[in-house]
Amino acid sequence: MAAIDTLPPLREVIRTHDLQARKSMGQNFLLDLNLTAKIARQAGDLSACDVLEIGPGPGGLTRGLLAEGARRVLAIEKDARCLPALQEIAAAYPGKLEVLEGDALETDPLSLLTPPIRVASNLPYNVGTELLVRWLTPPEWPPFWQSLTLMFQREVAERIVAQPGSKAYGRLAILSQWRADARIVMQLPPEAFTPPPKVSSSVVHLDALPGPRFEADAAVLSRVVAAAFNQRRKMLRAALKGITPDIEDRLLTAGIRPTDRAEQIPLEGFCALARVIARP
Ligand code: SAM
């Protein structure tokens, strides 16, 4: 019998361990193991990888990752109530699951992971966005992770994969697409979760690029993109005038019309502008 079949259904786990979902912890659980297996499959071949899972909760996705053959799963969970349920999973998969109790925003799990590493998580949305930005902006590139497979509120997922000319296009799209191939791989209605959240969700998969897609200094690019999208309705010559007094010339050198708005500029254009601005 497969190890996953020896474990009780997740609804029973919730009852046995009294894991009533807490809003303060952003808890919306996935209790359908077919669905969690499907999400785990989106993470790619796990058999030769350590998987970092943030916020395993009662362990639905954790079970999916292990059943899909992950070499090892390291899970970080803030809610101590979930630990006994996770220990049952660890017992069914000896040596494969390690659980750390703690806040993922304050825990550095790297010393406990062996590359190659994939990340797969269904996290509270605010924590997910903050971690995504951290994972995309490490001091060195390539990062510790090979891929990220993350659940987001649909609107945030659309911002990650957005293309120029759309309302969703902004800093998150530039950052994600500069460093990774990003795509939405699943859409989930609110009813997929217990309790159902108010909004629909999407799973986004990001594969790390070996190097940034176009050459640019990360700090300069970040400054330019922040200024451009902070005043997204303004023409770039106005939105960026605080960056350098000769911004109009620099825009033209980068091949960008000074009268364009941030929303119209593709990633390649922002990188070209960052290179021109970085020149003495
Ligand atoms: N992965 C489980 C699932 O799919 O059913 C639970 C998902 S629930 C949306 C989010 C989980 O993240 C909860 O178990 C919650 O306790 C945990 N969590 C919330 N904030 C966290 C943090 N800062 N660090 C680690 N875990 C956190």
Residues whose N, C-alpha, C, O or C-beta is under 5 A from the ligand:
A	BS01	SAM	M25 G26 Q27 N28 F29 L30 I54 G55 P56 G57 G60 L61 I76 E77 K78 D79 G102 D103 A104 L105 N122 L123 P124 V127
